[in-house]
Amino acid sequence: MRVLVTGSSGFIGEKVCSVLARAGHEVLRTARKEAPGAVALDLAQPESVPSVLDEASPEAIIHTAAVRDLAACERDPQLAHRVNVLSTEAIARWAGGRDARLIFTSTDQVFDGGQGWYREGDSVHPINEYGRGKVLGEDAVLRHAWRTGTVARVALTLGYTRERNRSPNEFVCGQLRSGKQAPMFVEEYRSPILVDDCAGALVELFEHKSIRIMHLGGPERVNRLDMGRAIASAFGLDAGMCVPATHDAKGSGLTRPPDTSMCPDLARQVLRCPPRGLCEAAAVLAASQA
Ligand SMILES: NC(=O)c1ccc[n+]([C@@H]2O[C@H](COP(=O)([O-])OP(=O)(O)OC[C@H]3O[C@@H](n4cnc5c(N)ncnc54)[C@H](OP(=O)(O)O)[C@@H]3O)[C@@H](O)[C@H]2O)c1
């Protein structure tokens, strides 16, 4: 299939491109600026989306591009709105009108975190700018691509990023290897997923056209401290150097939902390769460290 991937230079998008290529799909990567071998698409200009997609003419789209950083969304909500909402809406309209399959990466941050272990049918109630944009993006996909679109709500993702210091495993290993403690929030519960499992699931979702929303997280609800300790142990590092911390919302200016763990039942029922558990994910990362 001819598949267009937005955000192909990003953490998840890059992995998605590898999975697609391995499966024999033709991959059209988009890049914010003109780049060799890439389709130029700046999502800060939503009005450019239809003509770029007309030209590229994909049979399917995996839309991972986003302003993903919580602080960046708070700093520049207009830009976040153009990229995360208006461009998603333009992509959804295009895909819906052409009967093209669309997989949209949303987030566990659509929930307020008051309940935890969320199921796909639970009500969303975002408490930060990033989450609010993603809810509007989800609405656009479900409205405009109601026959061909699937919203995949992705949990906190483990793996190796281009920046090399962004993901939770990179943070923990970076701190501990330089002899420092790794402060990890105790009041934040997540269901972490390995980036390889996330990318594999996003591609596998092509086959499940009737699913409107799927939660993509690992099978465990875990707080960041326990997650950090599991990672440290898998890497043979001193787990005791991961120390409890609490989030200072006032100091950071960021509101973070306490428990956005997501129930993995649907993914486990439907996918051939559902996301693996935390210990297995950490072992995979330790075995593949650069
Ligand atoms: N990572 C996580 O833990 C996590 C958890 C839940 C959900 N998600 C969701 O998963 C998706 C991918 O996340 P990620 O961690 O892979 O993000 P990422 O590493 O920050 O990558 C974001 C991608 O979006 C592109 N992008 C940003 N602004 C753009 C613009 N104006 N025009 C075109 N492209 C633009 C970036 O391109 P440049 O390289 O040019 O900047 C990059 O390729 C996002 O939708 C995110 O909300 C991620």
The ligand as an SDF file (V2000), in Angstrom:
LIG
                    3D

 48 52  0  0  0  0  0  0  0  0999 V2000
    6.2860   10.1520   22.7640 N   0  0  0  0  0  0  0  0  0  0  0  0
    5.3020    9.8720   23.5950 C   0  0  0  0  0  0  0  0  0  0  0  0
    5.5440    9.4240   24.7550 O   0  0  0  0  0  0  0  0  0  0  0  0
    3.8630   10.0080   23.1360 C   0  0  0  0  0  0  0  0  0  0  0  0
    2.8480    9.6170   24.0480 C   0  0  0  0  0  0  0  0  0  0  0  0
    1.5200    9.7490   23.6490 C   0  0  0  0  0  0  0  0  0  0  0  0
    1.1970   10.2230   22.3940 C   0  0  0  0  0  0  0  0  0  0  0  0
    2.1850   10.6130   21.5410 N   0  0  0  0  0  0  0  0  0  0  0  0
    1.7800   11.1260   20.2280 C   0  0  0  0  0  0  0  0  0  0  0  0
    2.4640   10.3820   19.2330 O   0  0  0  0  0  0  0  0  0  0  0  0
    2.7970   11.2250   18.1340 C   0  0  0  0  0  0  0  0  0  0  0  0
    4.2840   11.1640   17.8680 C   0  0  0  0  0  0  0  0  0  0  0  0
    4.9840   11.5390   19.0450 O   0  0  0  0  0  0  0  0  0  0  0  0
    6.5750   11.6040   19.0240 P   0  0  0  0  0  0  0  0  0  0  0  0
    7.0330   11.3800   20.4320 O   0  0  0  0  0  0  0  0  0  0  0  0
    7.0880   10.7730   17.9260 O   0  0  0  0  0  0  0  0  0  0  0  0
    6.7860   13.1380   18.6690 O   0  0  0  0  0  0  0  0  0  0  0  0
    8.1320   13.8780   18.2180 P   0  0  0  0  0  0  0  0  0  0  0  0
    9.3180   12.9880   18.3650 O   0  0  0  0  0  0  0  0  0  0  0  0
    8.1350   15.1850   18.9370 O   0  0  0  0  0  0  0  0  0  0  0  0
    7.9240   14.1140   16.6670 O   0  0  0  0  0  0  0  0  0  0  0  0
    6.9810   15.0410   16.2360 C   0  0  0  0  0  0  0  0  0  0  0  0
    6.9940   15.0530   14.7350 C   0  0  0  0  0  0  0  0  0  0  0  0
    6.0460   16.0350   14.3050 O   0  0  0  0  0  0  0  0  0  0  0  0
    6.6840   16.8590   13.3590 C   0  0  0  0  0  0  0  0  0  0  0  0
    6.1300   18.2020   13.3460 N   0  0  0  0  0  0  0  0  0  0  0  0
    6.0010   19.0580   14.3880 C   0  0  0  0  0  0  0  0  0  0  0  0
    5.5130   20.2330   13.9560 N   0  0  0  0  0  0  0  0  0  0  0  0
    5.3390   20.1050   12.6230 C   0  0  0  0  0  0  0  0  0  0  0  0
    4.8780   20.9810   11.6030 C   0  0  0  0  0  0  0  0  0  0  0  0
    4.5230   22.2490   11.8510 N   0  0  0  0  0  0  0  0  0  0  0  0
    4.8080   20.5090   10.3370 N   0  0  0  0  0  0  0  0  0  0  0  0
    5.1910   19.2430   10.0320 C   0  0  0  0  0  0  0  0  0  0  0  0
    5.6610   18.3870   10.9430 N   0  0  0  0  0  0  0  0  0  0  0  0
    5.7320   18.8210   12.2300 C   0  0  0  0  0  0  0  0  0  0  0  0
    8.1500   16.8780   13.7670 C   0  0  0  0  0  0  0  0  0  0  0  0
    8.9390   17.3130   12.6680 O   0  0  0  0  0  0  0  0  0  0  0  0
   10.3670   18.0280   12.8860 P   0  0  0  0  0  0  0  0  0  0  0  0
   11.3620   16.8950   12.9410 O   0  0  0  0  0  0  0  0  0  0  0  0
   10.5090   18.8980   11.7060 O   0  0  0  0  0  0  0  0  0  0  0  0
   10.2860   18.7860   14.1790 O   0  0  0  0  0  0  0  0  0  0  0  0
    8.3550   15.4200   14.1320 C   0  0  0  0  0  0  0  0  0  0  0  0
    8.5820   14.6510   12.9860 O   0  0  0  0  0  0  0  0  0  0  0  0
    2.3110   12.6300   18.4950 C   0  0  0  0  0  0  0  0  0  0  0  0
    1.0800   12.8290   17.8730 O   0  0  0  0  0  0  0  0  0  0  0  0
    2.1580   12.5810   19.9990 C   0  0  0  0  0  0  0  0  0  0  0  0
    1.1460   13.4490   20.4100 O   0  0  0  0  0  0  0  0  0  0  0  0
    3.5170   10.5100   21.8740 C   0  0  0  0  0  0  0  0  0  0  0  0
  1  2  1  0
  2  3  2  0
  2  4  1  0
  4  5  1  0
  4 48  2  0
  5  6  2  0
  6  7  1  0
  7  8  2  0
  8  9  1  0
  8 48  1  0
  9 10  1  0
  9 46  1  0
 10 11  1  0
 11 12  1  0
 11 44  1  0
 12 13  1  0
 13 14  1  0
 14 15  2  0
 14 16  1  0
 14 17  1  0
 17 18  1  0
 18 19  2  0
 18 20  1  0
 18 21  1  0
 21 22  1  0
 22 23  1  0
 23 24  1  0
 23 42  1  0
 24 25  1  0
 25 26  1  0
 25 36  1  0
 26 27  1  0
 26 35  1  0
 27 28  2  0
 28 29  1  0
 29 30  1  0
 29 35  2  0
 30 31  1  0
 30 32  2  0
 32 33  1  0
 33 34  2  0
 34 35  1  0
 36 37  1  0
 36 42  1  0
 37 38  1  0
 38 39  2  0
 38 40  1  0
 38 41  1  0
 42 43  1  0
 44 45  1  0
 44 46  1  0
 46 47  1  0
M  CHG  2   8   1  16  -1
M  END
$$$$
